[in-house]
Structure formats: structure tokens, C-alpha cells
Amino acid sequence: MDKNQATGLILFAAVILIYSLFFASSPEIPPIEQTPQETEAQTLATPQVPTIEVLPDSLVDAQRISKYGALASLTVGEEENVILENDKVKITFSTKGAQIKEVILKEFKSWNMEPLALLDEKSSSMNFSLESSKGPIALSELYFSSNLTEEELEGVKTQVLTLSARTESGSIIQKFTLADGSFEVKKSLEIERFQGVFSGNAINFTWEDKVKAQEKDLSESRRQTQLNYYLASESYDNLGVGNDSEEEQLTEPVKWIGFSQRFFTAGIIADSVFQNVKVAQSTPADSSIVRIMSTSFAIPLQNGKADLSFYFGPDKYKTLKKVTDGFEKNVDMGYFFVSWVNKYIVVHLFEFLEKYFNNYGIIIILIVLIIKLALSPLTYKSYIGMAKMRVIKPEIDELKEKYGDDATKMQQEQMKLFSQLGVSPISGCLPLLLQMPFLFAMFFFFPNAVELRQESFLWANDLSTFDEFIKLPFTIPFYGSHVSLFTLLMTVSQIVYTHFNNQLTTATGPMKNLGYIMPVMFMFILNSYPAGLSFYYFVSNVVTFGQQALIKLFVDDAKIRAKVEESKVKNVNKKKSKFQQKLEDAMKAADSNRKK
């Protein structure tokens, strides 16, 4: 108990004592007559409980003044709901505390097709408080009057909600603005006068959000839900990658904090910075809640004013990027070596194709075709490289028979052969390696693509989650209790592609078998991943078959063999390059050390 609370308690006890000594035996004051309507309203509003002693109004007022001082009159009022909305979002405010009670995203539904409430008063609790001469004053305890208007700001129709609490000593004004087509709510708070009432130069803010489960697949939702924050030094970090409880006191000021679940984010953005920031997250046992996230910090006041913004909306990369610096990091685009594919290619392709097609299965097929067409020169070079290795297989087999027991000598002779024939063993692999970022980029894009959410195609009801073609009565370890048909098709197509590809290469032994093992491993991994991802890989394999079949029509092994023979004649007296000589010397040295 602090000094102010102790003082209030003493004053409260003194008032009761004085009243009991001097007024307890006074004549009874006649009750004030009430209208029948008032009597009926009180009867309905008051629960039937045993009678208790009620303190006089003068005593209640004394308590209120003792606790709130000049703000005491603002703690009395009637709570009303006020709605601020546009075409994207509907936000319900309470006039008690100017609190956000509920946020509905109009364009989306929950997994059970109910209105998608990103926040509500049961799951989310925000509180702004100010230090005063009477101790901390929570704005949630004050009543505000509301005024909703429509304005034209920067050429955009904007709803403006002004919530004000006024006394003779001053006023507290909270203003919220929401532009058409926006998921961002701007808030300004201004304190006028109240000289000597408030102390300190910051507003204290706390927010706890029990993130509601919006998707059917709870485990995947938890895997993709985390608390993100962006420091004033322009560095990004997060909590919530695992299920363990985490708590952190940040030493740097923060620009924004996002409670980001799989497809949606509720975030708060500073106009300047947030200070003394503390963040925490935990994973409850309750299956209706994905995670519990919380934050607390101080918002600096400049001349009694503070500005900030809220974002309540989907995790669309281009939408988030317009909010503030780094806010797009609330959607995971993958590691740096693949994220550029998603940020600069795939996102724009999706946005362009959405203008002309409303079936996302068709959009995925078109994206495969566009990317494969763009990478076709690399595919052609890869095929030619493998074809060259295939036509010189007789020479390689001769070297194996001659030097099969001496690995070092075998490698040296192979290098000499490749140099003479003008063939590079990596000529077929390098083009494939350059295509890998596109392959891995999709592994990050599809699980986070809100565009695919609740979009159906063929037997898949929702391309953003697995297609449950068969529900199993048991659970297979590392696989699940269902069969995804798109994943099976992807696996079969990959095995067929591997078999076909082995006919074009000289791969033998473990390397040859590895090509069959990998698709089976991915069948287990991707069985619970989005159907859109498995479908993309399946279509990609089918298109690759077509590309190789087309290339084979125009590539003659006899002509490739003739070019190899030309290179052999041309390179008869070719000297070794410095790199080749150094590599050969290194191999000889390694072999010599091995024999010692």
C-alpha cells in the first residue's frame, strides 16, 4: 500500500467515525419520491440479494473525491457503445474509458464461418493510465461523451470519433480516425489544463490479448503466431517462436509492437517511440486460445499530447508495408536468400493475377507456368549439361575399371577427361541450384498467404490448410491422422521425375537412391502443410516433365557427342589452368598424407 492509498483509507475511516458519532441518532430523512418508471427500472437492474447498509451519497462523494480529486465527477456516468467503421473494419468503443471493446474484420470469417472478431472485450484488455497527485488514474474509470463525424482528409472520406471528458478544471480528449479502405486507426490523446492534477510526462499503457483461434488447425496457428516488435534502431525481433513462456524487458525504445497470428495482426504503432517496454507471451491449455500475449510501456507526452496508431487487419505484405517502417515483417517471407523471390516476384504476380482470375487453383497454375517460362533458359542449360555427361559415360566407365581402387587417381583422371572433352560436371547442377530460391520461397509463401484462406479448389475446401482427402481412424507418427491427396500426387510425380532424371544422368549408388528417398520424406513433412503448397509442387513437376520432353525433341545426343569430339581434338595440347594444377597438387598431397 502506497502513501496515497493509506491517506485515503484514513480519511474514509475518519468520515465513518464522525458520521456514527454525530448523525447516527438524527431524525430519519424522508425518502425522495420516485416516479413509477424509475422504481421499475431500479427493480429490474438490482439483483435480489440480502439487504446491506448503503453509505450516504455524501460519503460516496467524499470517497470519490479522495481517490480522484478534480476527476471525481468524471467517474460517474452511463456506459454507451459507439461504432467506428469503414468498408474494411468495424470497431466498437465504450464511452467508459474510450475503450476498444470489439474489432470485426468485415472481409473475413472465422474457421466456423462466424464474423471474424480479431479482438473482443473477453479476449483483449487495453488500459491507459496517468500519474496524478492522487496516484495512478486509469482512463478506463472515466466516462466520456462521444461525437462521431465524417470528414474529408487528404481526399479520403474519414470517420472521426471524438471522446471527451470535461470538468471545470480541464478536459481529456481522445480522437480516433478511420479512413475508407484502411485497417489503420489513428489515435490522438490531449490533456488540456488540469494544472497540478497530473504528474509525469508519459501515459502508461498495458495490453493483454488472448489471441482467439481463427483457424481450424490449432497447431499450425500456434506455430505461426508470435509477438513481433521493431526497435527505434530499425532492428526487428520477436517472442513466441516456441510454446514456452517468454518475458523480456527491452532496453531500447520501440517503434511498434504486433500481436501477429497466422493470417492477421493486431498492432500498436508509435508516432515517436514507446519507452520502458516489456513484452511477454505464453501458450495456454485452452484450445480456443492460440497464445496469450501482453505488453506494457510508456508513451511520451509532448505538451500534454500523444499520438499513436492501431493496425487491425490481414497479414498482406503490400498492405503492411504501407503502415510504417518494418511493419511488413509481421508476415514471414522466409530467410534472406529466398525472401526476395516472395517480396519482389510472387507477391506482385498474385496481385496481378487476382485482377483477372478469382479461382486460386488457376492462379497457382499460372504462377508455375510464368516462373517456369522465365527460368526455361536455366532448365535448358541444365538438360544440356546432363546430356553431355550422359554421352561421355563410356569414357567414365573405362576410368572406373582402370582406377576404381584408387579414388584419388580416379578423380585426377576424371578431371583431365572433363578438361579434354570440354565438359563440366557441374554444368547440369548449377542451373538447378539457381532455381532453388524459387522452390524454397514457396515453402514460406503458401503457409502465410492470407489470399488462399478459405479458397477452395477441386476437393480441397481451403487451400491455406491441408486437404483431408481421407480421415484415418488412427494417427501415424510424423504423418498425422489424415491423407492429403495433393501431397500424394506431389510425391508420386517427384518419384517419376527422379526415375526419368536418372536416365539422363550418370548418377549411381547412394546418390541415385537419394532421389527416391527425398520425395517420401517430404510426403511426411508436407502432409499437414497447406494444400496450395503441395499443389504448386505437383504442377511444377508436371510442367518440368513437359519442358524436358520438349527439349528432348530438339536435342540430339549424336550432335552433342560430335561437339564433345570436336572439343577433344581442340584441347589435345591444352595446358592445365593454374586452378586445375593447384587442385591436382592438393589432391596428390592429400593422397600422400592419407597413405602415410
PyMOL commands that set and color helices and strands:
alter all, ss='L'
color gray80, all
select helices_A, chain A and resi 3-22+36-45+57-75+139-141+218-223+317-321+327-330+336-354+360-374+376-391+393-403+407-421+429-448+450-452+485-502+509-526+531-554+557-570+578-595
alter helices_A, ss='H'
color red, helices_A
select strands_A, chain A and resi 81-85+89-94+99-109+115-119+124-132+135-138+145-153+156-167+170-179+184-193+202-212+226-231+236-239+246-249+254-260+264-282+289-300+305-314+470-476+480-483
alter strands_A, ss='S'
color yellow, strands_A
deselect
rebuild
show_as cartoon
